[in-house]
Amino acid sequence: MSTAPYDDRDGWIWMDGEMRPWRDCKVHVLTHAMHYGSAVFEGQRAYNGTIFKLKEHTERLFKSAELLGMKVPFTQQEINDACYEVMNKAGYKDCYFRPIIWRGSEMMGVAAQKNTIHAAIACWEWPSYFSPEARLRGLRLDIAQWRRPAPDTAPTAAKASGLYMICTLSKHAAEAKGYDDALMYDYRGQVAEATGANVFFVQDGKIHTPKPDCFLDGITRRSVIDLARRRGIEVIERAIMPDEMEGFEQAFLTGTAAEVTPLSEIGPFKFEVGEITKSLMFDYDALVRGQLPA
Ligand SMILES: Cc1ncc(COP(=O)(O)O)c(C=O)c1O
């Protein structure tokens, strides 16, 4: 795995319809996306040469663009094909992808009616978002000072770059205190999600997870709910208040980057890395590698 800066690597990136050398994929400083956060992106992984839930990721990418008023100048099929093209050009079988759509630089100002819409897809080898040691012992989460905004405050269903501003602030604050990540509450004070993953809890053999009504409804989240139900485990999607965490026995995160990652602590609350969490880690691993029916 390369540790070189992301703008200084060998390889190829698909950008605006063609393969370009990695280092040439630059945007100007006067790009609308950089000044006004007008970009949406995806994170998806390939396992053994197959991109897991590619269709769903591309659908979400287009939905996110639509929510930000951007019309993607490619079809979903073209984006799907381009994802495989970048992976095959790099010769990878297991990798992480970053497709991104953004507004260009024809106009500078809040209005960007004339700005062209751009697209790029990069992929690289990226084993696990959290270190293997941290995953085995269970991650330690701080509680973020920032809250997920209300759906009438921001386009919360979009995977939009601008929404990550409070995630970076929360994760930096957590890391500065020695935590792995932070749990964010929402505008109502309910448990929402981590800075780049959804959260689940286990109590008395049942799974509880917040309803994604103001944060990203993760594709991994939906897969894990399905896997749990296949095992006959009841999954309850509902509003969860912070003090309920006292009674939960297990907790874990889900996300494309994080996959299924156990938690050992959230602020003052402690959890064990229990059997339900471990079996879902195992099932998710089998699912993404095609060893379980999709
Ligand atoms: C803020 C946030 N929530 C949830 C998720 C999980 O989404 P998914 O499972 O689709 O990767 C992600 C990761 O993309 C994320 O960044």
The ligand as an SDF file (V2000), in Angstrom:
LIG
                    3D

 16 16  0  0  0  0  0  0  0  0999 V2000
  -20.9870    9.9770    7.1950 C   0  0  0  0  0  0  0  0  0  0  0  0
  -21.1240    8.5710    6.7280 C   0  0  0  0  0  0  0  0  0  0  0  0
  -22.1160    7.8080    7.1990 N   0  0  0  0  0  0  0  0  0  0  0  0
  -22.2790    6.5310    6.8100 C   0  0  0  0  0  0  0  0  0  0  0  0
  -21.4200    5.9470    5.9070 C   0  0  0  0  0  0  0  0  0  0  0  0
  -21.6250    4.5380    5.4850 C   0  0  0  0  0  0  0  0  0  0  0  0
  -22.0840    4.4670    4.1710 O   0  0  0  0  0  0  0  0  0  0  0  0
  -21.7840    3.2240    3.2420 P   0  0  0  0  0  0  0  0  0  0  0  0
  -22.1080    1.9950    4.0270 O   0  0  0  0  0  0  0  0  0  0  0  0
  -22.6990    3.4000    2.0910 O   0  0  0  0  0  0  0  0  0  0  0  0
  -20.3490    3.2790    2.8770 O   0  0  0  0  0  0  0  0  0  0  0  0
  -20.3600    6.6980    5.3780 C   0  0  0  0  0  0  0  0  0  0  0  0
  -19.4190    6.1160    4.4280 C   0  0  0  0  0  0  0  0  0  0  0  0
  -19.5340    6.2930    3.2510 O   0  0  0  0  0  0  0  0  0  0  0  0
  -20.2120    8.0470    5.7860 C   0  0  0  0  0  0  0  0  0  0  0  0
  -19.2170    8.8030    5.3070 O   0  0  0  0  0  0  0  0  0  0  0  0
  1  2  1  0
  2  3  1  0
  2 15  2  0
  3  4  2  0
  4  5  1  0
  5  6  1  0
  5 12  2  0
  6  7  1  0
  7  8  1  0
  8  9  2  0
  8 10  1  0
  8 11  1  0
 12 13  1  0
 12 15  1  0
 13 14  2  0
 15 16  1  0
M  END
$$$$
